[in-house]
Amino acid sequence: LVVLVGVGLAAAGVSQLVQAVRARFMRHVGATGPARDAVEWIGRAGYLARGLVFAFAGYLLIQAGLESDPSGASGLGGVLQRVQSLPSGRLLLL
């Protein structure tokens, strides 16, 4: 069950990453000119960040489920701590 939830969360993360690339959210933005460009950049960055967090959280759940190690499954705080512990973790969190 934990693995299935992890797969679902990872799939949601991939979906967010696709939304960052396609920027379909811009259909709902009425701004023009520089404001529109700023909204697109911020929107893409937000979808990218959320997608990465969801995908990484899904990966951790899958890993915990396969190893039968419930302590490996962590919430958003645990995911962010694991990202921070990576060599470029602080840059990724920024």
Order of alpha helices (4+ residues) and beta strands (2+ residues): alpha-alpha-alpha-alpha
